């Protein structure tokens, strides 16, 4: 069967192991060729091909609930459930989602863009099964990196205590998340991987234990396993444990999944896979370069340099600033939750390896750890995506802000993010942070201003401060970073005019400056989203239109803060308007297309401004 002709996974049950193996090779070839054109998550999907084929062969989706932790490893699942023909639109506007999406298929039973949620979702479905007889087996696929998250461990602890339920957890262990894993649990898994002779112990103990004593075989087996492996982590949590198994051996996988299907206890099947399997450059990758990719040349194994000449990503530009700052401040540290590669912190890691702390997929730990360090006088910068900061809201409020400690939050991917779509759009952090006492929020219009904001945040400001920057490129800053002057809480008038006032921040400043220069419109750069520049707000005429524009959520955004403040000052303008994202989740698509769709592109802004001017 051609990959494009697959409609559902039922046909797999009619194939021999050899035929399934041939299908896996075809899927891997298809994935490499397709992702090379569209971009997407490559390495994680190449490593999970046999695993996913075996799952769909043994289990009966969608009655059996197959829950994938994030969508990084679910492309084969999409193919087997009839979506191969849509892969040319992967992660594009109105195209195939890069993650699981319930509106795409009945086989997508749970959506996730953040890791470590699959076990709790599975626990919920197991509870629902007690009153819903339409639910079959509940199977949760989770990676070893995701397993380090507190959310995953909490759910595992909960499910392990109840023998009446039958969770089936498949641990996809490739010793990586995006980059190499960290923490004690990764060492536990390393011990398990290295053990010899553990599989098959049951048959051996049956031979050496007298028949009358065979009822205690399981206890003896567990003790022998613990002696050989040095631990019995999963068994101690209440699970029958199988593994580690070869995650690319279909015969072994099919046998193990069938055994798990028949057992009545909580069980964990531990499989070892190779991230990036089947494509040499991704197999050799140890830093995460081939985890999420743009288009690339298959034969050459090279990715085109996306930034134009003399351009770099904001993430890399921030890392250059952090590296320069660390040279002057030996008590300065950077913390990241498993995003060394994603936030392009490699330069800092190379220069100051002992001052870069990767806590793994543990955003809550990152924020409270930063608080503890800051309380003892250490300078801390937490590098975190806007979407992942959401996972640590309580720690920002309860620990960071309540203690009013000097920690800088570097909020990467602020604003629209393109192909990752709803789960990753950085449009919620302003409403999330703006109501928190002691919190300061800033966003520069360009790299020079961003550096000035960072300098202020690190050397002058004393409380918590969030500095936002987008998933875009910027001209490489060629001046001396060490000479950058701090920019304190203030706004800036970019263009002067009397007919109307526009207030915005970030890259929209540059885009609007080009069209407003020479006009009779005042453009204000609200580079500090909190606190507001009260004196500049007082200077805005009340008899002329005021338009606030932001690449953020409307509810709780800058515009609503400005409106409330003007009302308090008794300076409400005669005409006020606020352009922002409405109360919706924003789908995937390139930034300019999605801005236009939501009425936030420059042309839409100018049309709105013109209508407001005519209204007065």
C-alpha positions, 0 to 999 in steps of 0.5 A: 500500500502506498503511504498516501493511500492509507485511510486508517490503521485497520490494515496493519492487523493483516500484515506479517512482521516482515511487511510491517518492517517494510512499511516502517521503512517506507514511512521513514523515507516519506517523513524525511522527504516530506519534512525536508520540504515543509520543515517540522519535528524530524528526529523525534518522529524518525525514532518512533516509527516502529513504536507507533506502527506496533501500537496501532497493530496491537491496539484498536484506535480510536476505541483504545485511547492512544495518548501521545505526549506532545505531537513531536513523535506523532507524525507516523500516527497521523500517517496511519490514520489517513493524513499522509496526503496533507503533509505538504501543508504541515504546520502551514496556514490552514494546513496539517497541524504539527501536533495532535488535533481532535478536529483533524481525526477521531484518533487524536484523543488528546491535544498537547503542545506542552510535554508531560501531560499524557499520564494525567490525561490517561489517568482521567480517561481511566476514571471516565472508563468506570462509567463509559463502556465505549473506552477501551485500553488507555495507552500513554506514550511518553518520552524519558525527558518528559518523565522528569516533569513533576506533572508526569511523576504526579500522575504516575504516582496516582495511577500506580496505587490503584490495582483496579485500573489498567494504565499502559505506559510506554516509555520511549527512552532515547536519552534525549528531550530536545537535547540531552536529559539531565537529573537523577531520573536520567541516571536511574534510566541509565542504570536500567539500560546497562543491566544484563540478564534481567530479562528472563529472570522469571524463567531462571528463578522458576528453575532454581526455586523449589515448586512449593516456594514458587508462589514467592517467585515474583518477590525473589525476581524483584529482589534479583532485579534490584540486585542486578540493576541497582534499583526497582524504581518503577516496581516500587511505584506499583507497576509491572515493568517490562524492559528495556526493550529494543524500540526498533524490533517489531517482533519484540514490540508486538509481543510486549504490547500484547502481554501488556494488553492482557495484564490487569495491573498498571504496567510500564513498557520501557523501550529504547529508541534512537532519536533520528533513526534512519537519517545519518545527520539526525542520528549523530545530533547530540544538541537538538539541531535536527529536532525541529527543522526548517526545510533542508537538503536530504542528500547533503544533510544541510539546512539553509541558513534562514537568517539573511546576511548580517541577521541573527535570531533574537534568541542568539542576540540575547545569548550574546548579551548574556555571555558579555554580562557574565564576563563582567559578573562572576556571580551571574547564572542562567537557568533554562528548562530543557531549552539550551538548543531552543533558546540558542544558549550554546555560546553561553554554555561553551563560555560558562558551562558551570553557570548555565543550569538546565533543570530539565522539563521543570519550569516550576523548579526553574522559577523557584530555584531562581528565587532561592538563588536570588535571595542569596545575592546571586544574579539570575536570568531565566531563559524561557519561552512565553508558552512555557512560562504559563506552566509556572504561573504560581511560582512567578506569583507566589515565589518570585514576585511575593519575595520581590527578588531580583530575577530577570525573566527572558521571555523568548517567543513573545508574540506569534510563533508561526508553525507551532500554532495554538499551543505555542503562541506567545500572546498570554504572558502580558495578561498573565503577568501584568496584574502581579504585584512587584512585576515589571514588563518590558519589550524593546522595539529593536535589538539595541533597545532590547539590550538597553532594557536588559542592561537596566533589568540586570544592573539597576532594577531590584525586583523581578522583571520580564523582558520579552523578545520575539521569534524573529531575526534582527540585524547583528548588533556590531557595537560594544555590548558592554557599552550599552546604557540602561533604559529605565521605565519610560516610553518614547515618542517616535513620530510627532503629530496632532491628529491622533495618537497610536501606542504600541510596542515591539516590532510593530514600532518599526513597521508603523514608523515607516508609514507614519513618518511625515504624517500628523500622527503621534506614535508612542513606543510603550516599551514598558508595558508595566509600569505605564508611563503616567506622565506621557499618558497625561500628555495625550490629547483627550479630544483626538483619537487614541489607538492602542495596538498590541500583538497580545491578547486583548483581555488583560493586555496593554490597551485595557491597562491604559484605558483603566488608568486614563479613567482613573486620571479622568483623561478618557479620550473622546475616541478610544480603540484597542486592536489586539487578539480577541478571546480565541486561540490563534492557529498556526500560520506565518506571522504576517498572514495571521496578523492580517487575518486578525486585523493587526497588520499595518494596512488594517491598523492604518485603515482603523486609524483613518476611520477614527480620525474621520470619526472626530 
